[in-house]
């Protein structure tokens, strides 16, 4: 089953593009079929309940959304990437 991921940052451009590329690489590496899109943080309400995962550039209140959220900044700074990958894998393989 194809998983739907939304990558979001404040402007929906530079930061989310960099995170999106890393998420795509990882999903291909572990063989998960996916569709992925970018958005601005304020647009997540539109995707809530429709997406399988939100990957954001900043911490959000998880209680506000039905969709699981992970913070993608480890993909930007190169620290704790393995922990983030495990979180993504765990959520998408449920």
C-alpha positions, 0 to 999 in steps of 0.5 A: 500500500502506498504511503502518503507523506507530507513534508512541511516547513514555514515557507514550504520551499528550501528547508522542506526540499532538503528534508524531502530529498532525504526522506525519499532516499530513505524510503527507497532504501527500505522499499516503501512505496510512497507519494510525497509532497511539500507544504507550508506548516499552516497547510497541514490541517488540509492533509490531516487524517489523509496522510500517513506521516507529517515530516516537519522542520519544527516541533508541532503539537502532536495532539492537534493532528490525527496524523503522526508527526516527526521533526525532520531537522536531523536530516538538515544537520546530520545529527541523530539521522538514524533515530529519525529513520527508525521513527519514520520506519516504525510509523509507516510499517504499522 
